[in-house]
Amino acid sequence: MVVLGVMIIGISIGMLRIAALGVDPCTSMVLGIASVLNLNSMSAVLIPLNIVLLIGVILKRRDLIGFGTLVNMFCVGPVADILVAILMPYMSEPLTMNGRILFMIGGVLVCCFGVAIYFSAHMGVAPYDAMAYVIESTTHGKIPFKYARIITDVICVIIGASLGMMSGDLFLTVGIGTLIMMTCTGPIVQFFIDKVGDPLYRRASKVQNISSSSPKKS
């Protein structure tokens, strides 16, 4: 579930990049940094950033770290880069606005589905997702998780927008897709968790329990 969820998330980010109507807040900052440094790969920025954030998580909320954390750290960026590298050569002409909107809507829905599968596995969260919990712990609850997440998202969007304007790629980093990701993903992710993620996790756990309780053959 972790690997499948992370692969799906990577694919969704690639779709949002192709749509060029804005991406999620964290990716917005990452693409902004990459554009200023003239890098075609978001992995070159995302992986080092994840390592830095992981240090803060280790210091404050190491209970949030698991196998899923590592898979997310090192796989989301490369999967997104690979998808863009595969599809872009086939797009000899720029996408129409309708095509971009379809890619954006598909990217949002696919991302929410992947996040639901990934979260439902209960094997750690991405370093960026953990930062809101770190802020909550550091402030001893004075800044609750929901407000801490808004703070981290807003900071990332401001950085992404600023760097995007500097490099001339504003709509690649910030757009209507960013607004949708900030405001609508929570309910959609929860829907997929309830309808797909949790049932899949319960089924996998049931199969594992049956296997572990089965008598071993001599």
FIPA-759618 format. One line per 2 residues: number of its first residue (from 1); their letters; for each residue x, y, z of N, C-alpha, C. Coordinates in pm, 1 decimal. Layout:
<recs>
NUM) a) X:Y:Z:X:Y:Z:X:Y:Z  ...
</recs>
This chain:
<recs>
1) mv) 81.9:-120.5:0.0:0.0:0.0:0.0:85.3:125.6:0.0  194.7:123.1:76.6:284.0:239.4:80.4:343.6:265.8:-56.8
3) vl) 400.6:162.0:-116.4:466.7:178.1:-246.5:365.4:219.6:-353.1  248.9:154.0:-354.3:145.7:187.9:-451.8:100.4:332.5:-433.5
5) gv) 74.1:372.8:-309.3:29.5:508.8:-282.2:130.2:613.3:-325.3  256.2:588.4:-295.5:361.4:684.5:-330.7:377.6:693.6:-482.0
7) mi) 371.0:580.6:-551.6:380.6:583.8:-697.7:266.2:666.5:-757.3  147.3:648.2:-703.0:30.6:722.2:-751.7:46.5:871.7:-724.8
9) ig) 98.7:906.8:-606.6:122.0:1047.4:-574.7:221.4:1108.4:-672.9  329.0:1036.4:-702.5:428.0:1085.2:-798.1:367.6:1108.9:-935.2
11) is) 283.6:1015.2:-979.4:215.8:1029.9:-1108.7:126.5:1153.6:-1108.1  54.7:1175.5:-998.8:-36.1:1290.4:-991.6:39.7:1422.6:-998.9
13) ig) 154.6:1429.7:-933.4:233.8:1552.6:-938.5:283.5:1576.6:-1080.1  321.2:1469.5:-1149.3:360.5:1483.4:-1289.0:246.9:1537.2:-1373.4
15) ml) 124.8:1490.3:-1349.0:7.0:1539.5:-1422.2:-16.1:1687.9:-1395.3  -1.4:1728.6:-1269.2:-21.9:1869.7:-1234.6:85.9:1957.6:-1298.3
17) ri) 206.8:1906.3:-1306.9:314.5:1983.4:-1370.9:285.8:2002.2:-1519.7  234.6:1897.5:-1584.8:202.4:1906.9:-1726.7:87.3:2004.7:-1749.0
19) aa) -10.9:2004.3:-1658.6:-123.4:2096.9:-1670.1:-79.1:2241.7:-1656.1  25.2:2265.7:-1575.6:79.8:2401.2:-1554.8:-27.4:2499.1:-1509.2
21) lg) -112.2:2452.5:-1416.9:-213.1:2540.0:-1356.1:-197.1:2543.4:-1204.7  -78.3:2514.7:-1158.4:-51.9:2514.0:-1015.9:-42.4:2373.6:-960.0
23) vd) 39.6:2357.6:-858.2:60.3:2228.7:-792.6:35.6:2244.8:-643.2  55.0:2136.7:-567.0:36.4:2144.9:-422.6:141.0:2238.1:-361.3
25) pc) 118.0:2291.3:-240.6:207.8:2390.5:-181.5:354.1:2348.0:-173.5  380.6:2226.3:-126.0:519.5:2182.2:-113.7:587.2:2175.1:-249.1
27) ts) 519.7:2114.8:-347.2:576.5:2105.0:-481.7:593.2:2242.5:-543.6  505.1:2335.4:-507.2:517.1:2473.1:-555.6:651.7:2532.1:-516.3
29) mv) 688.0:2516.9:-390.9:817.1:2567.8:-344.6:932.4:2494.9:-412.1  919.6:2363.0:-424.0:1025.8:2282.4:-484.9:1048.1:2323.2:-630.8
31) lg) 939.7:2338.9:-706.9:952.7:2378.0:-846.9:1004.7:2521.1:-860.0  966.7:2606.2:-764.5:1018.6:2742.2:-766.1:1169.2:2744.7:-748.2
33) ia) 1218.3:2666.9:-653.0:1363.4:2658.2:-631.5:1431.8:2599.6:-753.7  1372.4:2492.3:-809.8:1431.1:2427.4:-927.2:1437.4:2522.4:-1046.3
35) sv) 1332.7:2603.5:-1064.6:1330.9:2695.4:-1179.2:1436.5:2803.8:-1166.0  1454.7:2853.9:-1044.9:1557.2:2956.6:-1022.8:1697.2:2899.6:-1044.4
37) ln) 1716.0:2773.8:-1004.4:1846.4:2708.3:-1022.0:1862.3:2647.9:-1160.8  1758.2:2666.1:-1244.6:1759.0:2614.6:-1381.7:1775.5:2462.2:-1384.5
39) ln) 1700.5:2395.1:-1297.7:1703.4:2249.6:-1291.1:1575.0:2194.0:-1350.5  1586.5:2092.7:-1434.8:1468.6:2030.5:-1494.2:1409.4:1923.3:-1404.2
41) sm) 1483.6:1882.3:-1304.3:1440.8:1774.9:-1215.0:1398.3:1830.9:-1080.6  1274.5:1797.4:-1037.4:1232.8:1838.9:-903.9:1297.9:1752.4:-797.3
43) sa) 1342.3:1632.1:-835.2:1406.7:1542.4:-739.4:1534.6:1603.0:-683.1  1603.5:1679.9:-766.9:1729.7:1740.4:-724.7:1709.5:1838.5:-610.2
45) vl) 1587.6:1889.4:-595.8:1555.2:1981.6:-485.8:1478.4:1909.2:-376.4  1382.0:1824.8:-414.9:1292.6:1762.0:-317.5:1365.0:1666.6:-223.8
47) ip) 1454.4:1584.7:-276.2:1522.8:1486.5:-190.4:1609.6:1555.5:-85.2  1696.9:1652.3:-121.2:1772.7:1723.3:-17.0:1683.0:1795.9:83.3
49) ln) 1572.6:1855.2:33.5:1479.3:1924.1:122.9:1418.1:1825.6:221.6  1379.4:1708.7:173.5:1322.5:1606.8:261.4:1421.2:1563.2:369.3
51) iv) 1547.4:1553.4:332.5:1649.2:1512.4:429.9:1661.8:1616.9:540.5  1659.6:1744.4:502.0:1666.8:1852.8:600.8:1545.2:1850.0:693.1
53) ll) 1426.4:1835.5:634.4:1303.9:1831.2:714.8:1302.0:1709.0:805.8  1357.9:1598.8:757.0:1358.7:1475.7:836.4:1435.2:1494.0:966.9
55) ig) 1538.5:1576.0:963.4:1616.8:1600.9:1085.7:1527.3:1663.1:1193.2  1445.7:1760.4:1152.5:1353.9:1822.5:1247.9:1250.8:1724.6:1300.3
57) vi) 1203.7:1635.3:1214.6:1106.1:1534.9:1256.5:1169.9:1437.5:1355.3  1292.5:1398.3:1328.8:1364.0:1307.0:1419.6:1378.6:1368.8:1558.0
59) lk) 1406.8:1498.4:1562.3:1428.5:1565.9:1689.9:1299.8:1581.6:1771.2  1186.0:1600.0:1700.6:1062.4:1632.7:1771.6:954.9:1525.0:1766.3
61) rr) 940.5:1455.9:1653.6:831.5:1358.4:1639.8:878.4:1235.3:1562.9  975.5:1166.7:1618.1:1028.6:1050.3:1547.9:926.4:938.1:1537.1
63) dl) 818.1:946.9:1616.7:713.3:845.6:1608.0:638.9:850.8:1474.6  655.1:961.2:1400.9:589.0:975.2:1271.7:669.9:914.7:1157.4
65) ig) 790.6:870.1:1188.3:880.0:817.5:1085.2:861.1:666.7:1071.4  855.2:621.2:949.3:842.1:479.0:923.2:889.3:447.1:782.7
67) fg) 863.7:326.5:740.9:901.4:284.0:606.4:840.2:375.9:501.0  716.1:415.6:524.2:649.2:503.6:429.2:717.3:637.9:414.7
69) tl) 778.0:686.6:522.0:850.3:814.5:518.1:964.9:808.0:417.6  1041.4:699.7:425.2:1157.7:684.2:337.3:1115.4:664.6:191.8
71) vn) 1012.0:584.8:171.3:964.6:563.5:34.0:918.2:695.0:-26.3  843.4:773.5:50.8:795.9:902.9:2.8:912.3:996.3:-28.7
73) mf) 1009.8:1000.1:59.4:1123.4:1090.1:44.0:1196.0:1069.9:-87.9  1218.2:944.7:-122.6:1307.3:914.8:-234.6:1236.8:870.6:-362.9
75) cv) 1104.4:860.0:-361.2:1035.3:807.5:-479.8:940.0:905.9:-546.4  876.8:994.1:-469.8:777.4:1084.4:-529.2:839.5:1170.8:-638.6
77) gp) 950.5:1235.8:-608.5:1015.9:1323.1:-706.5:1057.0:1250.7:-833.6  1129.7:1138.1:-822.0:1170.0:1065.7:-943.2:1052.4:1017.5:-1026.9
79) va) 945.6:969.1:-962.9:829.0:922.5:-1039.2:767.2:1038.4:-1117.1  754.3:1154.7:-1053.0:699.9:1272.3:-1121.6:789.8:1314.0:-1237.8
81) di) 920.8:1314.0:-1215.8:1015.0:1351.3:-1321.9:1006.6:1254.5:-1439.3  995.4:1125.0:-1409.8:988.8:1024.0:-1515.4:862.3:1040.7:-1598.6
83) lv) 748.2:1065.2:-1532.0:622.9:1081.9:-1605.7:630.8:1202.2:-1699.4  683.2:1313.2:-1649.6:696.2:1432.7:-1732.8:790.1:1405.5:-1850.2
85) ai) 901.4:1336.7:-1823.2:998.2:1307.0:-1929.4:938.6:1215.4:-2035.8  850.5:1124.1:-1995.2:788.5:1031.2:-2090.4:682.8:1100.6:-2176.2
87) lm) 598.5:1182.7:-2113.8:484.6:1241.0:-2184.7:518.8:1365.8:-2266.1  608.4:1449.3:-2217.5:633.9:1577.5:-2283.6:680.7:1563.9:-2428.4
89) py) 767.2:1466.0:-2462.7:809.3:1454.9:-2603.4:694.4:1427.5:-2699.6  583.4:1370.0:-2650.3:469.7:1339.8:-2736.2:375.3:1458.7:-2752.4
91) ms) 402.8:1565.2:-2678.5:318.2:1684.4:-2687.3:388.2:1787.9:-2774.1  376.6:1767.1:-2905.4:443.4:1856.5:-2999.7:383.7:1997.2:-2995.4
93) ep) 255.4:2004.1:-2956.1:189.9:2133.6:-2942.8:142.9:2150.5:-2798.8  140.3:2273.3:-2748.7:93.7:2296.0:-2611.0:-49.5:2247.7:-2592.6
95) lt) -80.1:2201.0:-2472.8:-215.3:2156.8:-2441.6:-313.1:2273.8:-2450.6  -433.1:2246.3:-2497.0:-537.8:2347.8:-2493.3:-577.5:2370.0:-2347.5
97) mn) -650.7:2477.5:-2322.6:-693.1:2505.1:-2185.7:-781.5:2392.2:-2133.3  -868.2:2338.1:-2218.9:-952.1:2225.4:-2176.5:-867.0:2104.4:-2138.5
99) gr) -764.2:2080.0:-2218.0:-674.5:1968.9:-2187.4:-600.1:1990.7:-2057.4  -555.7:2113.5:-2033.3:-485.0:2145.1:-1909.0:-577.4:2128.7:-1788.4
101) il) -702.6:2171.9:-1804.6:-798.7:2159.3:-1693.8:-824.6:2011.7:-1663.0  -836.7:1929.8:-1767.5:-857.7:1786.2:-1747.0:-739.1:1723.6:-1674.9
103) fm) -618.1:1760.8:-1715.4:-498.2:1709.2:-1648.9:-495.5:1754.3:-1503.4  -535.3:1879.7:-1477.1:-534.6:1931.2:-1340.9:-635.3:1856.5:-1253.5
105) ig) -759.4:1841.5:-1303.7:-861.6:1771.7:-1226.1:-819.7:1626.7:-1202.2  -768.6:1562.2:-1307.5:-720.5:1425.4:-1292.0:-607.3:1416.4:-1192.0
107) gv) -514.9:1513.7:-1197.1:-402.5:1514.5:-1104.0:-446.4:1527.3:-959.6  -544.9:1614.2:-934.9:-594.9:1633.4:-798.4:-659.7:1505.8:-745.9
109) lv) -746.4:1445.0:-828.0:-816.0:1324.0:-785.2:-719.2:1207.0:-766.5  -626.2:1192.4:-859.2:-527.7:1084.1:-848.7:-440.9:1104.1:-725.1
111) cc) -402.4:1229.5:-697.7:-320.7:1258.4:-579.5:-395.2:1221.6:-451.9  -520.8:1261.0:-442.7:-600.1:1230.7:-323.3:-614.2:1080.2:-303.7
113) fg) -632.3:1007.8:-412.9:-642.4:862.1:-405.5:-511.2:802.6:-355.1  -398.5:849.7:-408.7:-268.2:798.7:-366.1:-239.1:829.7:-220.6
115) va) -272.2:952.0:-177.8:-250.5:990.7:-37.9:-334.1:902.9:54.9  -456.4:873.5:15.7:-544.4:789.5:97.8:-486.0:649.6:115.0
117) iy) -436.7:590.5:7.2:-375.8:457.9:14.0:-250.9:462.2:102.2  -170.4:566.5:83.1:-44.3:582.3:157.1:-69.8:601.0:306.1
119) fs) -162.8:689.6:341.7:-193.1:715.0:482.6:-254.5:593.4:550.4  -339.3:521.6:478.2:-411.0:408.7:537.5:-318.1:294.4:576.5
121) ah) -198.6:292.3:520.3:-102.9:186.3:553.8:-44.7:204.7:693.9  -53.2:326.4:749.5:-4.4:355.0:885.7:142.9:316.1:902.8
123) mg) 226.6:361.9:808.3:369.4:329.8:815.5:456.0:454.4:803.7  410.6:562.5:865.2:488.1:686.4:863.0:434.1:784.4:760.6
125) va) 470.4:911.1:777.4:425.9:1015.8:686.1:546.5:1086.9:626.7  522.6:1159.2:518.8:629.1:1234.3:452.5:682.5:1343.2:545.4
127) py) 810.8:1378.8:533.2:867.6:1482.2:620.4:788.9:1612.9:616.9  742.8:1655.0:497.7:666.9:1780.6:491.3:535.4:1768.9:566.4
129) da) 466.2:1657.8:549.5:338.5:1637.7:619.7:359.2:1634.7:771.0  476.0:1590.5:814.3:505.1:1580.8:957.2:538.2:1716.3:1019.4
131) ma) 573.5:1814.7:937.1:617.7:1942.4:991.7:509.4:2013.1:1072.4  383.7:1998.1:1032.8:275.1:2060.5:1109.8:267.7:1999.6:1249.2
133) yv) 290.2:1869.1:1258.4:293.9:1803.9:1390.1:413.9:1852.0:1470.3  526.2:1874.9:1402.5:646.2:1925.3:1470.0:620.2:2063.9:1527.9
135) ie) 553.5:2149.8:1449.6:520.1:2283.6:1498.2:427.6:2274.5:1619.0  329.7:2185.9:1611.3:236.9:2168.6:1723.0:310.9:2124.3:1848.6
137) st) 404.2:2030.0:1833.2:480.8:1980.6:1948.4:574.9:2087.1:2002.1  640.2:2160.0:1912.4:736.4:2263.2:1952.6:668.5:2376.3:2029.1
139) th) 545.7:2411.2:1990.4:472.0:2519.0:2057.6:386.4:2466.8:2172.9  403.3:2337.2:2203.9:327.3:2274.2:2313.1:176.0:2290.8:2295.6
141) gk) 132.8:2277.4:2171.1:-9.9:2282.3:2142.3:-67.4:2421.1:2124.1  13.7:2525.3:2141.7:-38.2:2660.9:2123.4:-77.7:2686.1:1977.7
143) ip) -8.5:2619.1:1886.8:-47.5:2623.6:1745.6:-93.7:2483.2:1709.2  -224.9:2458.7:1705.0:-276.3:2325.1:1672.8:-236.4:2281.3:1532.0
145) fk) -247.4:2152.3:1508.0:-205.5:2095.2:1379.7:-270.7:2165.3:1260.7  -403.2:2187.5:1266.8:-472.3:2242.1:1149.9:-421.8:2380.8:1113.1
147) ya) -386.1:2461.1:1215.1:-332.1:2593.7:1186.7:-185.6:2585.5:1145.5  -114.4:2492.1:1203.1:25.8:2473.2:1165.4:36.3:2431.9:1019.3
149) ri) -59.2:2347.2:974.8:-57.2:2304.0:834.6:-86.0:2421.5:741.9  -177.5:2509.3:782.7:-205.5:2627.4:701.7:-80.9:2715.0:691.6
151) it) -10.5:2729.2:803.3:111.4:2811.5:805.2:215.2:2756.3:709.1  241.5:2625.0:716.7:343.2:2564.8:629.3:301.3:2575.8:482.7
153) dv) 173.2:2554.3:454.7:126.2:2563.3:315.9:140.1:2705.3:261.8  100.5:2803.8:342.4:107.5:2943.4:297.8:252.1:2984.5:273.2
155) ic) 341.8:2944.1:362.0:484.0:2977.4:344.5:536.7:2918.7:213.6  502.0:2792.3:187.9:548.2:2726.9:65.5:493.4:2795.8:-59.1
157) vi) 366.6:2834.2:-55.4:304.9:2899.6:-171.0:368.7:3035.9:-194.9  395.6:3110.1:-88.8:459.6:3242.0:-103.7:598.0:3226.5:-166.3
159) ig) 675.3:3130.2:-116.0:809.0:3105.4:-171.4:797.8:3060.3:-316.7  705.5:2966.6:-343.2:689.7:2917.0:-479.3:648.0:3025.8:-575.8
161) as) 553.9:3110.5:-534.1:506.9:3219.2:-620.6:617.9:3320.6:-646.2  691.6:3355.7:-541.7:799.8:3453.9:-555.1:908.1:3404.2:-650.4
163) lg) 949.7:3279.0:-630.9:1054.2:3223.1:-716.6:1000.8:3198.3:-857.6  872.0:3162.3:-867.1:812.5:3142.4:-998.9:809.6:3270.3:-1080.0
165) mm) 778.2:3382.3:-1014.8:778.2:3511.5:-1084.5:919.2:3550.0:-1126.4  1016.4:3518.0:-1042.1:1155.4:3550.3:-1075.7:1201.5:3475.9:-1200.6
167) sg) 1156.7:3351.4:-1213.8:1201.9:3268.8:-1326.0:1107.4:3272.9:-1445.3  991.5:3338.2:-1428.3:894.7:3345.0:-1536.9:806.6:3222.8:-1548.2
169) dl) 804.8:3136.8:-1446.4:722.6:3015.5:-1448.3:617.6:3019.0:-1337.3  551.5:3132.6:-1320.6:458.6:3148.9:-1209.3:347.4:3045.0:-1210.9
171) fl) 286.2:3022.3:-1328.1:170.5:2934.0:-1333.3:208.3:2786.7:-1323.7  336.5:2757.1:-1336.9:380.7:2621.0:-1312.0:383.3:2593.0:-1162.2
173) tv) 413.9:2694.7:-1083.4:426.4:2677.9:-939.0:298.6:2709.6:-862.9  226.0:2811.6:-904.8:105.9:2855.6:-832.5:-5.7:2884.1:-932.8
175) gi) -126.8:2837.4:-899.6:-241.4:2861.1:-985.7:-366.8:2808.0:-920.2  -470.1:2791.5:-1000.7:-596.4:2741.3:-947.5:-579.1:2601.2:-889.3
177) gt) -488.1:2524.3:-947.0:-460.9:2391.1:-893.8:-408.1:2395.7:-751.9  -327.9:2496.4:-722.2:-274.6:2513.4:-586.9:-386.3:2543.1:-488.3
179) li) -476.6:2632.1:-527.4:-589.9:2667.3:-441.5:-677.4:2544.3:-415.0  -701.5:2465.7:-519.5:-782.7:2344.6:-503.5:-713.6:2246.1:-410.4
181) mm) -582.3:2229.0:-427.4:-507.8:2135.2:-343.4:-508.6:2179.2:-197.2  -507.2:2309.7:-172.0:-503.6:2361.4:-36.0:-639.0:2350.2:33.7
183) tc) -748.8:2360.2:-42.7:-880.6:2370.9:20.0:-967.7:2246.1:6.5  -944.3:2166.3:-96.1:-1037.7:2057.1:-125.8:-982.7:1917.4:-103.5
185) tg) -852.0:1903.8:-90.7:-796.0:1768.4:-83.5:-834.4:1695.7:44.5  -850.3:1768.9:155.4:-884.3:1704.6:282.4:-1009.1:1618.0:273.3
187) pi) -1123.1:1676.1:232.0:-1245.1:1595.0:220.6:-1233.8:1482.9:118.5  -1165.0:1509.1:5.8:-1152.5:1405.5:-97.8:-1065.3:1290.8:-48.6
189) vq) -954.8:1324.9:18.2:-867.5:1221.0:74.8:-943.9:1137.9:176.7  -1021.7:1203.9:262.3:-1097.3:1131.1:363.5:-1198.7:1037.4:298.9
191) ff) -1259.2:1081.3:189.6:-1353.7:995.9:116.7:-1284.0:869.2:67.4  -1166.8:885.7:6.4:-1093.9:770.1:-44.9:-1041.9:681.2:68.2
193) id) -1006.4:742.0:182.2:-963.6:662.1:297.5:-1078.6:573.7:344.4  -1197.2:632.9:357.4:-1313.4:558.3:406.4:-1357.6:449.8:308.9
195) kv) -1353.8:481.3:179.0:-1408.9:390.0:78.8:-1307.2:291.3:23.4  -1178.1:327.4:24.9:-1077.3:241.5:-37.5:-963.4:206.9:57.6
197) gd) -900.5:309.4:116.3:-780.5:288.0:196.8:-801.3:198.7:317.8  -896.1:235.8:403.7:-920.8:157.6:525.5:-972.0:16.8:495.5
199) pl) -1066.9:-1.0:401.3:-1107.8:-137.6:367.5:-992.7:-223.2:315.7  -904.3:-161.7:235.7:-789.5:-235.4:184.6:-694.3:-273.8:296.7
201) yr) -675.3:-181.0:391.7:-587.9:-208.2:506.1:-645.4:-319.0:593.5  -776.6:-314.3:618.7:-838.7:-418.6:700.6:-829.9:-554.5:632.5
203) ra) -848.3:-554.5:501.7:-840.9:-681.1:428.9:-699.0:-737.9:433.9  -599.4:-650.3:413.4:-460.4:-695.0:418.4:-424.7:-745.6:558.0
205) sk) -473.0:-676.1:661.6:-444.8:-717.9:799.6:-510.3:-852.3:829.6  -630.8:-871.5:777.5:-701.6:-997.4:799.9:-627.3:-1113.6:735.5
207) vq) -579.7:-1092.3:612.3:-503.5:-1195.9:542.9:-375.3:-1227.1:617.7  -309.5:-1122.2:669.3:-184.8:-1141.9:743.1:-209.4:-1220.3:871.4
209) ni) -318.9:-1188.7:941.5:-349.6:-1258.9:1065.3:-381.0:-1406.8:1040.0  -450.5:-1433.0:930.9:-481.9:-1571.9:895.5:-354.2:-1647.8:863.7
211) ss) -264.7:-1582.9:790.2:-139.0:-1647.7:751.9:-52.1:-1676.8:872.1  -46.0:-1579.4:966.5:39.4:-1596.5:1083.8:-16.0:-1699.7:1180.9
213) ss) -150.0:-1719.6:1180.7:-211.4:-1814.0:1272.4:-221.8:-1954.7:1214.1  -193.6:-1970.1:1085.6:-201.2:-2101.1:1021.8:-90.5:-2191.4:1075.1
215) pk) -119.6:-2318.7:1104.5:-15.8:-2409.2:1153.9:90.7:-2435.6:1049.0  214.7:-2437.4:1091.4:324.6:-2459.7:1000.1:341.6:-2610.5:973.6
217) ks) 368.8:-2639.8:849.4:390.4:-2778.8:813.2:529.4:-2823.1:857.4  538.0:-2944.5:909.1:668.2:-2994.6:953.1:749.6:-3041.6:834.0
</recs>
